[in-house]
Amino acid sequence: MRKLLGFITVLLLAVALVACNGGTQGGEGDEKVDKLTIWADSTYWGGENGKLVNQMVKLYQEETGIEVIYEPQPNLKDKMKGAKLGGETADVVIWDRWETVAFVDDDSLVDLKRYIEEDGINLEEYQQEALSEMIDGDGIYGLPLDIDAWGYWVNKTLVREANARLKAEGKPEVQELPKTWDELRETAIATTKRDANGKMTVAGMNLDTAGSFYSYIQTAGGQMLKEEGGQTKAAFNTPQGRMVIQFWYDLIHEHKVFSQELLGTGGGTDDPFVTQLVAIQSNSLLNGSRFYEQYVGDKFEYEFIPFPKGPSSDLALTPEDAGKYAGGLMGGFGLTVPSTSKKQRAAWNLIKWWITDTDKVVQWANISQLIPAKISVIEELKAENIPNVRNVLDVLPHLKVRPKAKGYPSVETAVVMGLIPTVLFGDGYMRGHDGSPAERINALLNDMERQANETFIFANM
């Protein structure tokens, strides 16, 4: 009887191992893995950017003999949810880091801490702000692939044309690559063009970008959120918050450097920056690099700059504050393992090869022209010589990732991006006030604060 029970126990253990690990190819028994699948969001990593990934995939296949299938997904998040219901799955995902917390809560990502510790990976070697987006509690759900800075793409050809005109008129030239709010305003004014009837034909800058509020409030010397009484609350209803919206409002309505009529569809050959209808366009280093390279060609010269330091001299609380504060949004991607993968150790090995091996990090940085997240490699690449990247280096220590607070994505998209345009481009908050921009901006910020705090309370119920 004892022998029979022993046999049954061994049998049950074997069945369990096969069920959990897919035989020799799952979990810890994946020594014989011969194929891995990588997913990514095709919005970012399809097309030209997908070719970059395939270059790294080819290198991995050549070195390891493991076939890697790269499949950009039109709707990555839905695809991952489908995998949890029994659909096909990936083994590694190129992951938009700011989405990590939500998917950890849904048990969709593997905690890689055990592998990291077993293989002696030193996390201090990585840019800590970027790494923080992959950490939730005690879990580490991936490693940062790159650092993607947000800022402005500047049409240098249009700025030079404006400077030639200003010089001929005996007026001061403007900065080709503005570094402060004051310089940005001057360059936007100078590059704005109108026809003989006064209709705008070129906008100095695109100001339909309320999503930049998080970056701008940093450059005003303020902050987005605060912790109070154990709760996350809005911290933007401040003089710094008012500075940001007032600065934008004045650019649109007083200096008249932007018209929504020039925006077009914002994609492909019709993009307003590509067609030179906008001289200064907000975008990220990643989004713009390949996109503009693909569509602009040699039509004009352009370069990336981080969000300029603020505030402006006319809005600063003290003269010393003008142009004092650096900041901005740090975006970027990481590599993670979905919980549905049955080849988790092999998936980790691929991540380790790509992100922890210095030679591979250098290769990826050269291929992608993105800022690597491994600190030593930034110096090794002599990044100060790389166009676009070099302009970010001075402000890199000041860039912040999006807050990980529950409910923040809704605050950014529904509250900030939903309400600010009602004052910048509409008649929002006119009723009950004297109609002045200052009164309307105050009312807007009061409403934003109220809705944001309600969102945080609901998200944490």
VOPAGU-2260 file (C-alpha; in pm, 1 decimal, decimal comma):
REM VOPAGU-2260
SITE   aa  ch    i         X         Y         Z
SITE  MET   A    0       0,0       0,0       0,0
SITE  ARG   A    1     285,0     234,5      94,0
SITE  LYS   A    2     454,1     163,0    -243,7
SITE  LEU   A    3     129,2     235,2    -428,2
SITE  LEU   A    4      85,7     567,6    -251,0
SITE  GLY   A    5     446,0     656,1    -331,2
SITE  PHE   A    6     391,4     575,1    -699,4
SITE  ILE   A    7      73,0     785,8    -709,7
SITE  THR   A    8     253,2    1078,5    -544,9
SITE  VAL   A    9     534,8    1067,7    -801,1
SITE  LEU   A   10     282,4    1043,5   -1083,8
SITE  LEU   A   11      84,2    1341,3    -956,0
SITE  LEU   A   12     401,8    1548,0    -922,9
SITE  ALA   A   13     499,6    1465,4   -1279,8
SITE  VAL   A   14     155,7    1563,9   -1410,1
SITE  ALA   A   15     171,4    1888,0   -1212,5
SITE  LEU   A   16     511,8    1974,6   -1354,5
SITE  VAL   A   17     394,3    1914,3   -1710,4
SITE  ALA   A   18      77,8    2117,3   -1652,7
SITE  CYS   A   19     261,7    2411,6   -1495,3
SITE  ASN   A   20     575,2    2412,0   -1704,8
SITE  GLY   A   21     478,2    2270,0   -2040,1
SITE  GLY   A   22     717,5    1973,7   -1998,5
SITE  THR   A   23    1082,2    2065,2   -2050,9
SITE  GLN   A   24     995,5    2404,6   -2197,2
SITE  GLY   A   25     818,7    2575,1   -1905,1
SITE  GLY   A   26     921,0    2760,5   -1593,2
SITE  GLU   A   27    1246,5    2609,1   -1468,8
SITE  GLY   A   28    1265,0    2321,4   -1715,6
SITE  ASP   A   29    1325,2    2519,5   -2030,6
SITE  GLU   A   30    1681,0    2410,2   -2115,4
SITE  LYS   A   31    1554,2    2279,0   -2448,5
SITE  VAL   A   32    1361,7    2590,0   -2551,2
SITE  ASP   A   33    1411,9    2647,1   -2921,9
SITE  LYS   A   34    1161,2    2926,5   -2985,8
SITE  LEU   A   35    1051,9    3244,1   -2807,8
SITE  THR   A   36     791,3    3502,8   -2899,0
SITE  ILE   A   37     816,6    3876,8   -2841,2
SITE  TRP   A   38     516,4    4110,7   -2847,2
SITE  ALA   A   39     507,9    4489,3   -2855,8
SITE  ASP   A   40     253,5    4760,7   -2925,3
SITE  SER   A   41     262,0    4820,9   -3300,5
SITE  THR   A   42     180,7    5189,9   -3247,6
SITE  TYR   A   43     536,3    5236,6   -3125,8
SITE  TRP   A   44     718,5    4926,6   -3237,4
SITE  GLY   A   45     568,1    4853,3   -3576,3
SITE  GLY   A   46     687,6    4984,5   -3910,7
SITE  GLU   A   47    1034,8    5139,7   -3905,2
SITE  ASN   A   48    1077,0    5087,8   -3529,8
SITE  GLY   A   49     989,2    4722,6   -3572,7
SITE  LYS   A   50    1292,5    4687,1   -3797,9
SITE  LEU   A   51    1511,0    4797,2   -3506,3
SITE  VAL   A   52    1373,7    4519,3   -3287,4
SITE  ASN   A   53    1427,3    4265,3   -3560,9
SITE  GLN   A   54    1794,3    4360,7   -3580,2
SITE  MET   A   55    1837,7    4269,8   -3212,5
SITE  VAL   A   56    1629,4    3954,4   -3258,0
SITE  LYS   A   57    1857,4    3845,7   -3541,1
SITE  LEU   A   58    2165,4    3894,4   -3321,4
SITE  TYR   A   59    2011,9    3685,1   -3043,9
SITE  GLN   A   60    1921,0    3404,2   -3281,7
SITE  GLU   A   61    2272,6    3398,8   -3426,4
SITE  GLU   A   62    2434,6    3381,2   -3083,0
SITE  THR   A   63    2199,4    3134,2   -2912,8
SITE  GLY   A   64    2039,0    2930,5   -3189,2
SITE  ILE   A   65    1698,5    3007,4   -3035,9
SITE  GLU   A   66    1441,2    3122,5   -3288,4
SITE  VAL   A   67    1264,2    3443,7   -3186,9
SITE  ILE   A   68     935,7    3544,6   -3343,4
SITE  TYR   A   69     865,4    3917,7   -3319,2
SITE  GLU   A   70     496,0    4009,5   -3346,2
SITE  PRO   A   71     389,0    4375,1   -3305,3
SITE  GLN   A   72      29,2    4386,5   -3178,5
SITE  PRO   A   73    -233,6    4646,5   -3280,3
SITE  ASN   A   74    -388,6    4615,8   -2934,4
SITE  LEU   A   75    -126,6    4474,2   -2702,6
SITE  LYS   A   76    -322,5    4505,8   -2377,9
SITE  ASP   A   77    -625,8    4321,9   -2514,8
SITE  LYS   A   78    -396,4    4055,3   -2657,4
SITE  MET   A   79    -241,0    3999,8   -2315,9
SITE  LYS   A   80    -582,5    3975,3   -2153,8
SITE  GLY   A   81    -680,0    3720,4   -2418,2
SITE  ALA   A   82    -370,6    3514,6   -2333,9
SITE  LYS   A   83    -492,6    3487,1   -1975,0
SITE  LEU   A   84    -813,9    3335,6   -2107,4
SITE  GLY   A   85    -623,5    3064,0   -2290,1
SITE  GLY   A   86    -523,4    3238,7   -2611,3
SITE  GLU   A   87    -175,4    3246,5   -2762,4
SITE  THR   A   88      88,7    3415,5   -2552,8
SITE  ALA   A   89     421,9    3590,7   -2579,1
SITE  ASP   A   90     728,2    3508,4   -2373,0
SITE  VAL   A   91     872,4    3860,2   -2364,7
SITE  VAL   A   92     690,9    4190,6   -2403,8
SITE  ILE   A   93     837,0    4529,0   -2492,4
SITE  TRP   A   94     640,6    4715,6   -2230,8
SITE  ASP   A   95     533,6    5079,0   -2195,0
SITE  ARG   A   96     669,6    5116,4   -1843,8
SITE  TRP   A   97     403,5    5347,6   -1704,8
SITE  GLU   A   98     141,5    5073,9   -1748,1
SITE  THR   A   99     326,4    4837,2   -1512,4
SITE  VAL   A  100     132,1    4893,4   -1189,6
SITE  ALA   A  101    -208,1    4833,7   -1346,7
SITE  PHE   A  102     -97,4    4503,9   -1499,2
SITE  VAL   A  103      77,2    4391,0   -1182,3
SITE  ASP   A  104    -253,6    4437,3   -1001,6
SITE  ASP   A  105    -406,8    4212,1   -1266,2
SITE  ASP   A  106    -136,7    3943,7   -1215,1
SITE  SER   A  107     -34,9    3977,5   -1578,9
SITE  LEU   A  108     341,2    4018,0   -1529,1
SITE  VAL   A  109     605,9    3792,0   -1375,4
SITE  ASP   A  110     805,9    3912,0   -1075,5
SITE  LEU   A  111    1164,3    3873,4   -1200,0
SITE  LYS   A  112    1329,2    3948,3    -866,1
SITE  ARG   A  113    1431,9    3584,0    -812,6
SITE  TYR   A  114    1608,9    3566,2   -1149,8
SITE  ILE   A  115    1773,3    3904,7   -1094,4
SITE  GLU   A  116    1911,0    3793,2    -758,8
SITE  GLU   A  117    2017,9    3448,6    -883,2
SITE  ASP   A  118    2214,1    3604,1   -1169,5
SITE  GLY   A  119    2364,1    3881,6    -956,4
SITE  ILE   A  120    2226,8    4173,3   -1156,9
SITE  ASN   A  121    2321,8    4506,6    -997,4
SITE  LEU   A  122    2017,1    4731,2   -1026,1
SITE  GLU   A  123    2222,7    5034,4    -923,5
SITE  GLU   A  124    2369,2    5029,6   -1274,7
SITE  TYR   A  125    2038,5    5154,0   -1418,5
SITE  GLN   A  126    1882,4    5497,6   -1427,3
SITE  GLN   A  127    1673,2    5477,8   -1110,9
SITE  GLU   A  128    1379,7    5689,3   -1226,4
SITE  ALA   A  129    1330,4    5460,2   -1527,7
SITE  LEU   A  130    1378,6    5145,7   -1318,8
SITE  SER   A  131    1122,1    5263,3   -1064,1
SITE  GLU   A  132     842,3    5224,3   -1319,8
SITE  MET   A  133     909,6    4849,7   -1333,7
SITE  ILE   A  134     892,7    4808,2    -954,1
SITE  ASP   A  135     578,8    4765,4    -747,6
SITE  GLY   A  136     614,4    4694,0    -377,9
SITE  ASP   A  137     884,8    4429,3    -339,7
SITE  GLY   A  138     840,1    4299,0    -694,4
SITE  ILE   A  139    1055,8    4379,5    -996,6
SITE  TYR   A  140     858,7    4321,9   -1314,0
SITE  GLY   A  141    1117,9    4398,0   -1579,3
SITE  LEU   A  142    1420,7    4608,4   -1664,9
SITE  PRO   A  143    1422,6    4943,6   -1848,5
SITE  LEU   A  144    1510,8    4920,9   -2216,3
SITE  ASP   A  145    1568,0    5289,0   -2284,4
SITE  ILE   A  146    1503,6    5643,9   -2171,0
SITE  ASP   A  147    1258,0    5836,9   -2384,0
SITE  ALA   A  148    1250,5    6211,0   -2316,3
SITE  TRP   A  149     957,8    6434,3   -2408,3
SITE  GLY   A  150    1008,7    6783,1   -2541,4
SITE  TYR   A  151     996,9    6975,4   -2869,0
SITE  TRP   A  152    1110,0    6909,2   -3223,2
SITE  VAL   A  153    1226,5    7236,2   -3379,7
SITE  ASN   A  154    1232,5    7312,4   -3752,2
SITE  LYS   A  155    1574,2    7478,0   -3764,0
SITE  THR   A  156    1530,4    7577,6   -4128,0
SITE  LEU   A  157    1227,7    7792,2   -4041,4
SITE  VAL   A  158    1413,0    7947,1   -3747,2
SITE  ARG   A  159    1706,2    8039,3   -3972,9
SITE  GLU   A  160    1468,2    8196,8   -4223,4
SITE  ALA   A  161    1314,4    8399,5   -3941,3
SITE  ASN   A  162    1657,6    8506,8   -3817,8
SITE  ALA   A  163    1759,0    8618,5   -4167,3
SITE  ARG   A  164    1449,3    8838,8   -4179,1
SITE  LEU   A  165    1508,1    8977,3   -3828,6
SITE  LYS   A  166    1872,4    9055,4   -3910,5
SITE  ALA   A  167    1769,2    9238,8   -4227,4
SITE  GLU   A  168    1525,3    9442,9   -4017,1
SITE  GLY   A  169    1794,2    9524,6   -3763,1
SITE  LYS   A  170    1621,3    9323,8   -3489,4
SITE  PRO   A  171    1773,6    9069,7   -3243,5
SITE  GLU   A  172    1786,7    8712,4   -3366,2
SITE  VAL   A  173    1608,9    8433,4   -3176,6
SITE  GLN   A  174    1746,9    8107,4   -3042,1
SITE  GLU   A  175    1751,1    7817,6   -3286,7
SITE  LEU   A  176    1720,2    7571,0   -2997,2
SITE  PRO   A  177    1540,8    7753,3   -2711,9
SITE  LYS   A  178    1646,7    7667,0   -2356,5
SITE  THR   A  179    1400,5    7879,6   -2154,7
SITE  TRP   A  180    1033,2    7973,6   -2169,5
SITE  ASP   A  181    1133,4    8326,4   -2273,0
SITE  GLU   A  182    1347,0    8199,1   -2560,0
SITE  LEU   A  183    1074,1    7954,8   -2665,7
SITE  ARG   A  184     818,5    8236,1   -2683,5
SITE  GLU   A  185    1052,9    8454,8   -2891,4
SITE  THR   A  186    1129,4    8172,9   -3135,7
SITE  ALA   A  187     760,7    8079,7   -3168,2
SITE  ILE   A  188     666,7    8442,0   -3241,5
SITE  ALA   A  189     947,6    8480,1   -3496,4
SITE  THR   A  190     860,3    8162,7   -3688,9
SITE  THR   A  191     485,3    8232,6   -3710,5
SITE  LYS   A  192     384,9    8336,7   -4062,4
SITE  ARG   A  193      73,0    8502,4   -4206,8
SITE  ASP   A  194     -40,9    8578,9   -4558,9
SITE  ALA   A  195    -131,4    8921,8   -4695,7
SITE  ASN   A  196    -477,0    8893,4   -4540,3
SITE  GLY   A  197    -340,4    8817,2   -4196,8
SITE  LYS   A  198    -433,3    8447,5   -4203,8
SITE  MET   A  199    -182,4    8223,0   -4029,2
SITE  THR   A  200       6,6    7999,3   -4270,0
SITE  VAL   A  201     273,4    7867,2   -4030,7
SITE  ALA   A  202     221,5    7826,5   -3655,9
SITE  GLY   A  203     522,9    7905,7   -3442,0
SITE  MET   A  204     437,9    7609,9   -3220,8
SITE  ASN   A  205     165,5    7355,8   -3163,9
SITE  LEU   A  206     -14,7    7438,0   -2838,0
SITE  ASP   A  207    -282,8    7171,8   -2860,1
SITE  THR   A  208     -75,7    6971,4   -2613,1
SITE  ALA   A  209    -244,2    6977,2   -2270,8
SITE  GLY   A  210     -76,8    6644,4   -2202,5
SITE  SER   A  211     245,6    6839,6   -2149,7
SITE  PHE   A  212     106,5    6991,6   -1828,5
SITE  TYR   A  213     289,2    6736,8   -1610,8
SITE  SER   A  214     619,9    6830,4   -1772,8
SITE  TYR   A  215     556,9    7203,5   -1770,6
SITE  ILE   A  216     460,9    7229,3   -1404,9
SITE  GLN   A  217     801,3    7083,2   -1321,8
SITE  THR   A  218     968,6    7352,7   -1532,3
SITE  ALA   A  219     764,4    7612,2   -1343,5
SITE  GLY   A  220     902,8    7484,4   -1013,1
SITE  GLY   A  221     585,4    7304,3    -906,9
SITE  GLN   A  222     464,4    6948,4    -874,1
SITE  MET   A  223     168,0    6745,3    -987,3
SITE  LEU   A  224      73,3    6543,3    -678,7
SITE  LYS   A  225     131,3    6526,4    -304,7
SITE  GLU   A  226      69,8    6283,2     -21,4
SITE  GLU   A  227    -150,2    6421,1     253,5
SITE  GLY   A  228    -296,5    6221,9     540,2
SITE  GLY   A  229    -202,2    5896,5     369,7
SITE  GLN   A  230    -388,4    5994,8      52,3
SITE  THR   A  231    -269,9    6104,8    -292,2
SITE  LYS   A  232    -398,4    6449,8    -380,2
SITE  ALA   A  233    -357,2    6706,5    -656,0
SITE  ALA   A  234     -80,1    6961,2    -596,4
SITE  PHE   A  235    -112,2    7163,2    -917,7
SITE  ASN   A  236    -365,0    7427,0    -803,2
SITE  THR   A  237     -79,9    7662,5    -720,8
SITE  PRO   A  238      92,3    7970,8    -863,5
SITE  GLN   A  239     308,6    7732,1   -1067,1
SITE  GLY   A  240       2,6    7563,5   -1216,9
SITE  ARG   A  241    -140,9    7902,3   -1306,1
SITE  MET   A  242     188,3    8004,8   -1467,6
SITE  VAL   A  243     174,8    7709,8   -1706,1
SITE  ILE   A  244    -178,6    7769,8   -1828,9
SITE  GLN   A  245    -130,9    8147,6   -1843,2
SITE  PHE   A  246     188,3    8101,6   -2048,5
SITE  TRP   A  247       3,2    7881,1   -2297,3
SITE  TYR   A  248    -300,5    8109,9   -2302,5
SITE  ASP   A  249     -87,9    8416,5   -2380,6
SITE  LEU   A  250      96,0    8236,8   -2660,6
SITE  ILE   A  251    -237,5    8151,1   -2822,9
SITE  HIS   A  252    -441,7    8465,5   -2762,3
SITE  GLU   A  253    -190,8    8748,1   -2713,6
SITE  HIS   A  254     107,1    8644,8   -2922,9
SITE  LYS   A  255    -108,0    8440,9   -3163,8
SITE  VAL   A  256     148,8    8175,4   -3252,5
SITE  PHE   A  257     -98,0    7889,1   -3305,0
SITE  SER   A  258    -414,8    7802,0   -3493,3
SITE  GLN   A  259    -594,1    7468,3   -3468,8
SITE  GLU   A  260    -683,1    7498,0   -3835,3
SITE  LEU   A  261    -324,4    7407,2   -3927,4
SITE  LEU   A  262    -314,0    7073,2   -3746,5
SITE  GLY   A  263    -452,4    6843,5   -4017,4
SITE  THR   A  264    -470,0    6476,9   -3927,1
SITE  GLY   A  265    -139,1    6470,3   -3743,6
SITE  GLY   A  266      -9,8    6155,4   -3907,3
SITE  GLY   A  267     203,2    6041,7   -4198,0
SITE  THR   A  268     271,6    6281,5   -4480,4
SITE  ASP   A  269      -8,3    6509,7   -4353,6
SITE  ASP   A  270     157,9    6571,2   -4016,8
SITE  PRO   A  271     180,1    6950,9   -3957,9
SITE  PHE   A  272     546,8    6933,8   -3857,2
SITE  VAL   A  273     629,9    6726,6   -4165,6
SITE  THR   A  274     444,4    6972,5   -4391,8
SITE  GLN   A  275     610,5    7268,6   -4213,4
SITE  LEU   A  276     281,3    7415,7   -4098,9
SITE  VAL   A  277     414,6    7404,8   -3740,7
SITE  ALA   A  278     767,7    7516,0   -3656,4
SITE  ILE   A  279     786,7    7368,6   -3303,8
SITE  GLN   A  280     608,0    7041,9   -3227,7
SITE  SER   A  281     574,3    6859,1   -2895,1
SITE  ASN   A  282     667,3    6491,8   -2918,1
SITE  SER   A  283     904,5    6241,0   -2764,4
SITE  LEU   A  284    1255,2    6150,7   -2872,2
SITE  LEU   A  285    1140,3    5799,3   -2968,1
SITE  ASN   A  286     818,5    5896,1   -3143,8
SITE  GLY   A  287     979,6    6169,5   -3345,4
SITE  SER   A  288    1313,7    6016,4   -3437,4
SITE  ARG   A  289    1197,9    5747,5   -3677,9
SITE  PHE   A  290     869,3    5913,8   -3772,9
SITE  TYR   A  291    1021,8    6239,4   -3893,2
SITE  GLU   A  292    1319,0    6061,6   -4048,5
SITE  GLN   A  293    1073,4    5856,6   -4253,6
SITE  TYR   A  294     861,2    6148,5   -4379,0
SITE  VAL   A  295    1079,8    6459,4   -4375,8
SITE  GLY   A  296    1380,3    6329,5   -4565,0
SITE  ASP   A  297    1603,2    6622,0   -4659,0
SITE  LYS   A  298    1325,5    6882,1   -4688,5
SITE  PHE   A  299    1444,5    7076,7   -4384,0
SITE  GLU   A  300    1671,2    7053,4   -4079,7
SITE  TYR   A  301    1523,5    6977,0   -3740,3
SITE  GLU   A  302    1640,4    6883,3   -3391,8
SITE  PHE   A  303    1497,7    6767,1   -3059,2
SITE  ILE   A  304    1513,8    6972,2   -2739,0
SITE  PRO   A  305    1379,8    6892,3   -2390,9
SITE  PHE   A  306    1109,5    7117,7   -2248,9
SITE  PRO   A  307    1277,1    7454,0   -2183,1
SITE  LYS   A  308    1348,6    7576,0   -1830,0
SITE  GLY   A  309    1090,9    7802,2   -1672,8
SITE  PRO   A  310     907,9    7999,8   -1572,7
SITE  SER   A  311     912,3    8303,3   -1801,0
SITE  SER   A  312    1041,5    8634,1   -1667,5
SITE  ASP   A  313     695,4    8796,1   -1676,0
SITE  LEU   A  314     530,4    8514,6   -1475,6
SITE  ALA   A  315     806,7    8421,0   -1229,5
SITE  LEU   A  316     737,7    8492,4    -861,4
SITE  THR   A  317    1083,8    8648,1    -830,8
SITE  PRO   A  318    1337,1    8760,9   -1094,6
SITE  GLU   A  319    1572,1    8487,9    -973,9
SITE  ASP   A  320    1313,1    8218,9   -1055,9
SITE  ALA   A  321    1296,1    8300,4   -1428,2
SITE  GLY   A  322    1440,5    8014,6   -1633,2
SITE  LYS   A  323    1556,5    7838,6   -1317,1
SITE  TYR   A  324    1372,1    7505,6   -1318,3
SITE  ALA   A  325    1441,5    7203,6   -1538,3
SITE  GLY   A  326    1207,9    6910,6   -1571,0
SITE  GLY   A  327     993,6    6709,6   -1802,4
SITE  LEU   A  328     846,8    6368,6   -1866,7
SITE  MET   A  329    1066,9    6062,5   -1887,4
SITE  GLY   A  330     897,0    5792,1   -2087,9
SITE  GLY   A  331    1033,7    5474,5   -2229,9
SITE  PHE   A  332     995,6    5102,0   -2244,8
SITE  GLY   A  333    1108,9    4796,0   -2055,6
SITE  LEU   A  334    1128,3    4425,0   -2119,9
SITE  THR   A  335     895,4    4210,3   -1911,8
SITE  VAL   A  336     762,1    3854,1   -1902,9
SITE  PRO   A  337     386,3    3791,7   -1914,2
SITE  SER   A  338     254,8    3551,8   -1652,0
SITE  THR   A  339     106,0    3336,2   -1927,9
SITE  SER   A  340     447,7    3241,3   -2067,6
SITE  LYS   A  341     552,1    2881,8   -2006,4
SITE  LYS   A  342     916,7    2964,0   -2085,4
SITE  GLN   A  343     985,8    3215,5   -1814,9
SITE  ARG   A  344    1351,3    3132,6   -1742,9
SITE  ALA   A  345    1433,9    3139,0   -2114,8
SITE  ALA   A  346    1242,3    3465,9   -2147,9
SITE  TRP   A  347    1448,4    3612,7   -1864,1
SITE  ASN   A  348    1767,1    3495,4   -2034,4
SITE  LEU   A  349    1672,7    3695,5   -2343,2
SITE  ILE   A  350    1603,0    4004,6   -2131,3
SITE  LYS   A  351    1932,8    3960,0   -1949,0
SITE  TRP   A  352    2120,9    3928,1   -2279,1
SITE  TRP   A  353    1959,2    4244,1   -2419,4
SITE  ILE   A  354    1963,0    4477,6   -2117,9
SITE  THR   A  355    2241,1    4367,8   -1881,6
SITE  ASP   A  356    2519,7    4277,4   -2126,1
SITE  THR   A  357    2702,4    4606,1   -2184,8
SITE  ASP   A  358    2802,7    4516,6   -2540,6
SITE  LYS   A  359    2440,3    4446,2   -2630,3
SITE  VAL   A  360    2321,7    4765,0   -2462,1
SITE  VAL   A  361    2570,0    4959,5   -2674,7
SITE  GLN   A  362    2453,8    4778,7   -2988,6
SITE  TRP   A  363    2088,7    4853,3   -2909,6
SITE  ALA   A  364    2166,1    5220,2   -2841,0
SITE  ASN   A  365    2349,2    5249,3   -3173,0
SITE  ILE   A  366    2068,4    5073,5   -3357,7
SITE  SER   A  367    1780,9    5263,9   -3196,0
SITE  GLN   A  368    1953,3    5601,0   -3136,3
SITE  LEU   A  369    1774,8    5608,5   -2799,5
SITE  ILE   A  370    1927,4    5690,2   -2463,1
SITE  PRO   A  371    2016,1    5364,2   -2286,7
SITE  ALA   A  372    1899,8    5308,6   -1929,6
SITE  LYS   A  373    2234,3    5162,6   -1821,7
SITE  ILE   A  374    2423,3    5458,4   -1679,7
SITE  SER   A  375    2775,6    5351,7   -1777,7
SITE  VAL   A  376    2673,1    5310,3   -2140,9
SITE  ILE   A  377    2550,8    5669,9   -2166,9
SITE  GLU   A  378    2908,2    5780,5   -2100,3
SITE  GLU   A  379    3065,3    5508,4   -2313,4
SITE  LEU   A  380    2861,3    5607,6   -2617,7
SITE  LYS   A  381    2982,4    5967,2   -2595,2
SITE  ALA   A  382    2617,0    6061,7   -2616,3
SITE  GLU   A  383    2706,5    6430,4   -2622,6
SITE  ASN   A  384    2799,7    6376,0   -2989,2
SITE  ILE   A  385    2466,4    6220,3   -3089,8
SITE  PRO   A  386    2221,4    6473,0   -3241,5
SITE  ASN   A  387    1891,3    6502,6   -3051,6
SITE  VAL   A  388    2020,0    6285,1   -2766,8
SITE  ARG   A  389    2293,4    6533,6   -2668,7
SITE  ASN   A  390    2042,0    6806,8   -2588,7
SITE  VAL   A  391    1876,4    6590,7   -2321,7
SITE  LEU   A  392    2185,9    6509,0   -2116,4
SITE  ASP   A  393    2190,7    6822,8   -1901,4
SITE  VAL   A  394    1826,9    6785,6   -1794,2
SITE  LEU   A  395    1830,2    6405,2   -1768,7
SITE  PRO   A  396    1868,6    6408,2   -1387,3
SITE  HIS   A  397    1558,4    6628,8   -1362,5
SITE  LEU   A  398    1320,5    6422,7   -1578,5
SITE  LYS   A  399    1042,8    6241,0   -1394,2
SITE  VAL   A  400     836,7    5937,5   -1487,9
SITE  ARG   A  401     461,5    5956,3   -1453,8
SITE  PRO   A  402     332,5    5910,1   -1098,8
SITE  LYS   A  403     249,0    5549,8   -1010,2
SITE  ALA   A  404     -49,2    5654,4    -795,5
SITE  LYS   A  405    -364,0    5455,2    -860,8
SITE  GLY   A  406    -601,6    5662,8   -1067,5
SITE  TYR   A  407    -332,8    5886,2   -1215,1
SITE  PRO   A  408    -383,5    5774,9   -1579,4
SITE  SER   A  409    -746,4    5890,5   -1554,9
SITE  VAL   A  410    -638,4    6219,7   -1399,0
SITE  GLU   A  411    -397,6    6287,2   -1684,3
SITE  THR   A  412    -629,2    6185,3   -1968,0
SITE  ALA   A  413    -978,1    6278,3   -1845,4
SITE  VAL   A  414    -907,6    6569,0   -1610,2
SITE  VAL   A  415    -593,4    6744,0   -1734,0
SITE  MET   A  416    -623,3    6674,0   -2105,3
SITE  GLY   A  417   -1002,4    6696,9   -2091,7
SITE  LEU   A  418   -1040,7    7032,1   -1914,3
SITE  ILE   A  419    -745,1    7254,4   -2005,5
SITE  PRO   A  420    -846,4    7288,7   -2374,2
SITE  THR   A  421   -1186,0    7429,3   -2268,6
SITE  VAL   A  422   -1008,4    7746,1   -2154,6
SITE  LEU   A  423    -728,9    7754,6   -2412,6
SITE  PHE   A  424    -956,4    7704,7   -2712,9
SITE  GLY   A  425   -1314,0    7752,4   -2588,4
SITE  ASP   A  426   -1534,0    7953,5   -2356,2
SITE  GLY   A  427   -1503,8    7722,7   -2057,2
SITE  TYR   A  428   -1550,4    7871,6   -1707,7
SITE  MET   A  429   -1695,9    8199,8   -1832,6
SITE  ARG   A  430   -2017,7    8176,3   -1630,7
SITE  GLY   A  431   -2000,1    8313,8   -1277,8
SITE  HIS   A  432   -1670,1    8493,1   -1339,2
SITE  ASP   A  433   -1566,7    8825,8   -1488,7
SITE  GLY   A  434   -1443,0    8651,6   -1801,6
SITE  SER   A  435   -1079,8    8752,0   -1754,3
SITE  PRO   A  436    -820,0    8487,0   -1836,9
SITE  ALA   A  437    -688,7    8490,9   -1479,3
SITE  GLU   A  438   -1035,0    8426,9   -1329,7
SITE  ARG   A  439   -1109,9    8151,6   -1579,0
SITE  ILE   A  440    -773,9    7983,2   -1516,0
SITE  ASN   A  441    -836,3    7991,8   -1140,6
SITE  ALA   A  442   -1177,8    7833,2   -1189,5
SITE  LEU   A  443   -1028,3    7571,9   -1419,9
SITE  LEU   A  444    -761,8    7474,0   -1167,6
SITE  ASN   A  445   -1017,4    7455,9    -887,3
SITE  ASP   A  446   -1227,7    7217,9   -1095,7
SITE  MET   A  447    -925,4    7012,0   -1200,5
SITE  GLU   A  448    -820,4    6977,1    -836,9
SITE  ARG   A  449   -1168,2    6868,6    -727,8
SITE  GLN   A  450   -1206,8    6610,9   -1004,7
SITE  ALA   A  451    -853,5    6476,3    -958,7
SITE  ASN   A  452    -902,1    6424,1    -583,6
SITE  GLU   A  453   -1235,4    6251,3    -643,7
SITE  THR   A  454   -1065,1    6023,8    -897,0
SITE  PHE   A  455    -794,0    5925,7    -647,6
SITE  ILE   A  456   -1052,3    5849,1    -378,7
SITE  PHE   A  457   -1251,7    5629,1    -616,5
SITE  ALA   A  458    -939,8    5449,5    -745,6
SITE  ASN   A  459    -834,7    5356,4    -393,4
SITE  MET   A  460   -1173,6    5236,2    -264,4
